[in-house]
């Protein structure tokens, strides 16, 4: 799953990629958002792409 993330409010979006083993799209998104925050991206924008492995 790829998310648009930012460290500051007026910053350009950065792509954050997270690989999840969950079969649920919602659960995978929640995992990705949690991982992005842990990596230092407090602002989560939107889902860019979801693809199956």
N, C-alpha and C positions, 0 to 999 in steps of 0.2 A: 504494500500500500504506500502511495506517495501522498504526503501532505504538504500544503503551503504553510510555512511557519515564519515567525519573526522573533527577534530578540527585543525590538523596540517598536512602538506604535507607528512611527512614520518611516519605517524601513521598507525596502523592497522585499518581496516574498522570497524565501529560500525553500528549495525542495528538500524534504526530509523523507527518507525511504526506510520503511520498517518491514521486516519479513515476519509473518505470523503463521502458526500452524493451525489456527482456528478455522473452522468451516463456516462460521458465522461472520458475515460482513460487518455487522455492528460491533461484535466483540473484537474483531481485528482492528477496527477503527479506534475503539477505546484503548486497546493495547498500544497502538501507534501513537495516539495522543499522549498517553502516559509516558512512553519512551521519549517522545520529543521534549516534553517538559523536563524530564530527568536529564536530558542532554543539554539543557539550557535555553530552550525555546519556549518562553511563557505564553506567547501569542500563537494560537493555532487558527489558521484561516479556513481552509476548505480541503476536501479530498481532491487531489489532482488525478489520480489513477488507482484503480484496483485491478489487479490481475492475478490469476491463479498460477501456481507453480506446477 
